[in-house]
Amino acid sequence: MKAFEYYAPETLEEAIELLVRHGEGAYPLAGGTDLVTKTRFGGLSPKVVVNLKRIPGLAEITPDTNGGLRIGALVTLNQVALSPLIRQKYPMLSATAGKMASPLIRNLATIGGNLCNAAPSADTAQPLIALDADAVIVGPEGEHRVKLEQFFTGPGETVLKRGDLLKEVVLPPPDPSARSTYLKHTYRQAMDIAIVGVAVLVRFDPNNAVCQDARIVLGAVAPTPLRAREAEAVVVGAPLTEDRIVEAARKARQESRPIDDTYSSAWYRRQMVEVLTRRALQEVAGSREAQA
């Protein structure tokens, strides 16, 4: 590991100024699980590291004024998994975080780092997109929001420009009519990256009979998290029957755009998209019936 300059600013403004001043060789440090690994083993040679951990507010989970929730970029995966607020309002997200990596990694890795790393197989992106989350970005030009669905531009790439930082993720108020789940396929039972991940959120009418809205988000099968919009269209506006579930799963498989890599073939990933989408829709349909 080569020597680098180290800074620990106490405000977002200081951090942004440091990142702008030092340019492409400067990297923000959140949990460090990705940055340290890439520096030691991945050929990354940062000239400047800007530690964000002393900046107030970035590691907090706070209720939003509209009934939603704000999750700071430095909130750890373990905080997400154990937060009573997230467990109550967004159980799909807490369950997802609780199954990621190992307990040690979950105590270090942050939700912001997981999103900004922008790996197609990252687990937090799919549930957050299904929940219609916003990313709050701060930078030299001020603060603005983007839909998390639009945050990713390619493998390892996001809309963040030089000097930009992900400040927090904002979730809208939970819909009591919604049912959701995230399923992923891995080769090991734990501490393994997703071969395929599928997040599903379905909103039902007051009688729990008709699907009024659906979001089906696929992971590890395209350069960025992928909304399976044709699959969503199959189930919206009608009862969530087994026939519609099977057809939606088939559409999701057709919409996926996986590649062959060292973890899996594209063919196998497509088959697993269909399997997991079907299982996820069956799960939310079953939970709907349990609530009826």
N, C-alpha and C positions, 0 to 999 in steps of 0.2 A: 504494500500500500504506500503510495507516494504521499509526501507531506502536502498539507493544504492549510489555508487560512480558515479560522473558525470564528464565527460571530454568534452571539446570543442576544438579539434585539428584544426590547420589552414592549414594542408597539408594532402594529401592522405597517405603519408608515416607515419605520426604520427598516423593517424587513424588506419591504418593496424597494426602498432606496438602495439597499445593499445588493439586491438581485439585479437591479437595473445597472448599477455602477460596474458590477463585475461581469455582467453579460453571460455568455453561454457556458462559461466554466463554473458558474455558481449554481448550487443546488440547495433547495430547502430541505430541512431535516424534520420529519414528523416522528413516527415511531422508529424508523431506521431499519426495519426488517428488510426492505427492498434495497435501499440505498447502500447499506453496509454490505449486503451480499453482493451487489453488483460491483462495488468498489473492490472487494476482496477477491472475487472469483469471476466477475463478468467483464473485466477490462475497462470499467469506468474509472476515470481519473479526475475527480473534481478538484478545481483549484481553490474553490471557496465553498464552505458549508455554512448555511444559515439555519441555526437551530430555532425552531418556532415555539419551543415548549414554555418559554417565559412570557409569552404574550397572553394577557388575560382574556378569558372567554372562549378560547378555541377548544378547550377540553370540557365544555359544558353542554348538558342537555336541558333545554328550557322550553316550557310551553309557549306557543305563539299566541298572540292576542286573539286570533280567529278560531282557536280551538285546535290548531295544528301543533307541530313540534319543530324545534330547531335543534339540529345536531351539529355541534362544532366539529371542524375538520380533524382536530386532534383527539376526539373521543375514541377510545380504544374499542376494539371489537368485543372485548369482554364487558365493557360498560354497556355497549349496545345490547349484548345478550342478557345482561342482568338487570337493566333499568326497568323498574316497575312501570314507568310511563310508557316505554316502548312495548313492553310485554302486554300491557293492557290495550293500547291503541293500535299497535302494528305488530301483532304476534308473528307474522311471516318474517319480518325483518329480524326480530330478536332470535327466533329459531334458527334462521340462516347463520347469523353471526356466531351462535353458540356451537355450531357444527364445523366451523372453519378451523383449519390448521390444528395446532396443539394449544393447551392452556397457556403455556409459556408465550407462544407467539401471539395469542389473543390478548395477553396483557400488555404487549408492546405495540402491535400493529394497530394503525388508526384507520377509521373509515375514510378519511381524506386521502391517506396514502394508498389505500386499496383502490379508490376511484381514480386518482391521478396516475397511478401506475398503468392503468388502462389496458390490462391484460384481457384478451377476449374471454378467458376462463375465470375472471374475477367473480366472486359470488355475490357481492353486495349490489352490484349494478342492476341486475335483473329485478330483484324485489323492489328496489327503490324506483325504478322506471315504472314498474307495474303500479306502484303507489302514487305515481304522478309527481315525483319529487322535483324540486328546483335546486340548482346549484347556485350559490351566491359567490361571486368572484370579485376580488378586490385587486386593484393594480394601479399603475401610474395614471390611468384615466378615470379613476374613481371606482365605484361599486355598481355592479349590475347583476341581474339574474338571467340564467338560461334554464330551459327545461333540461333535466339530466339526460333525457333521451337524445338531446342535441350536443351534449358535452363531449362525447367521444367522436374522434375523426378517423381513427385507424388503430392498429395494434400499437400500444404504447404511446398513442398520440391523443391530445385533447385540444379544446379550443383555447387553452391557456396560452397567452403570449408572454414575451419576456417581461419579467417583473410581476406577473399575475400570480395570485394565490387563491386556492379554494378556501373560502372562509368558513362556510357551513352548508349543510344540506337542510332544506326546508320542506317539511311534509304537510300536505293539506289536512284538514280535519278528517278523521276517519268516518266512513259511511257505515252506519249500523247494518245496512242491507248487504254489505260486501262480504264475500268469503274469498280467502286467498291461501295460497301455498307455494312453496318453492321446493322443487325436487331436482336432484342432480345425480348423475351416474359417475362413479369413480371405480377404479380397480381395487382400491383398498377401502376398508371400512372407515378409516380416519387418516388425517394428515396427507391428503392427496388432492391434486387439482381436479376440477371437474372436466370430464370428457364431454359432457353435455349438461347444461343447466336450463331449467324451464320454470319461470315464475308465471303464475296465473292469478288474476284477480277478476272476480265476476260480481256484478251488482244485480240484485234481483228486485222484482216489483214487491209491493207491500204484502202480497199473498205468497211470496216465495215460489211463484210459479213460472214467471217469465224472466229470462235474462235481459236486463235493460242495457247493460254495458259490459264489455269484457276487454281485458288487456292480457295478452299472451306474449311474454318476452323470452327470447331464446339467448343462451350464452354458449360460447365456445364453438359456434357454428357459423361465424361470419367475422369480418374484421372488427366489428363493434357489436354491442348488444343489439338484438334484432327484434323489432315488433313484428309478430306474425299477423298482419292485418287481415289477410284473406281468411285465416283461421278464425280470427275474432268475428268477422262478418258472418260466419256460418252459425254461430251460437246466439248472436244478438237478435232480440226481437221475437224470440220463441222459447218454449220450454227447453230446458237442458236435458234432452233425451239421450239415450245411448247412441242412437243413430247419428245425432248431431255431434256428439262427442267424437265418435269414430271418424266422421268426415272432417271435423276441425283438426284432429290429430294428423290426418293424411295431408291436409292443406299445409299444416306447419312443417311437415317433412319436406314438402315441395318448395316451400319458401326458404328453407335453410340453405346456407352457402358454405358448407364446411370445406376444409382442406385435409389432405393426407399429411400427417406429421409423425413424430416419434411416439406419440401417445395413442393414436388411433387413425384408422382410415376414414376418409370422407364418407364412404358407404355406410360404415358402422355408425358413425355419428348421425347420419340421416335416419337410420332405423331407430336409434335411441331417442331422437326428437319425437318421432311418432309415439313411441312407447310412453315416454315421460309426459307428453302433452295429454295423452289419453288418461293416464293415471291421475294427473293433476286435476283435470276437469272432473273426473269421477269423484275425486276427493272433495272438491268444493260442492259438487252436486249432493254428495252424501251429507256434508255438514249443513247444507241448506235444508235438507229433509229433516235433519235432527232438530233444527231450529223451528220448523213449521208447527 
